[in-house]
Amino acid sequence: MDYEELGKRIAQLRKQAGYSQTTLAQYSGISRATIAGFETGRATDLGTRKLIKLLAILGHELSIREASPRPTFEEILSAQSD
């Protein structure tokens, strides 16, 4: 997953949670402009702490796994929905 895909996934999780960018900004202490930039791929770097904070608010966590030459089930589903 690259940085742009990660931003799109955060946007998807935010919408599923029923949060606006403004609400997520208020809960996280991260500016709405930063969140918008991250979700659209315009932000240059969000930072690990901010990413972990956003994921926690959205009920998710950061996980590291070994890279695989084959796509995961989630990646296949995501590609089909695009």
N, C-alpha and C positions, 0 to 999 in steps of 0.2 A: 504494500500500500504506500503510495507516495503522499506528499504533503497536501496536494490538492484533493486527493481522494479522502484523506483524513478530515479535511475541512468540510467536505460534502457530507461525510458520515456524521459529523458533529451536528450539522444543520438538520439532518434527518432525525437524529435522536432528540434534538431540541423540539422539533415540530411534533414528534410522537409524544413528548412529555407535555405538550400544550403550552410551551413557553415561547414568548416573543424574544427577540434579541435583547430588548430593553430589560425584560424580566430576568433573563439569564445574566445580563450584565450586573443588575442590582444584587442578585444572589451571590455572584462570584467576585465582585469587586473589580472586574475587568471591563474596560470601556466597551460600549456597544459598537463603536467604530472598529475596535480591535477584533471583536467577535465577528462582525460583518466581513472584515478583511480576511480573516482566517477561513470563514465558510466559503468565500468566493475565490480563494486562492491568491488574493492581492497582498495579504500580509506576508512579510518576509520571514518572520519567525515568531511563533507564539511563545515558545519556551516550555520546558517540561513541566514545571510547577503549575503553570496556568492550564496546560492541557490536562494534567491530572485532576486539578480542581474542577474544570468543566465536566470531565467524565464522571467524577464523583457526584456532582450535583445531578447529572443525568442518569445516575444509577449504574454506571459502568466503570471499568478500571482498565488501566494500561497493562498489556501483557506482552511478553517477548517470547517468540517462538522461532524455531529454526526455519530458515527459508526453504521453500519447497519448489522444485521445478514445475510441479503441477498446481493448478489453482485449487483453492479450497471450495467447499460447497457454497459458502457465502459469496465468494468472488464470482462463481458461475451464476448464481442467482442475481447478483448485482449487475453483471454484464447483460443478462437477459432483460432486466427491467430498464436498461438505458436505451 
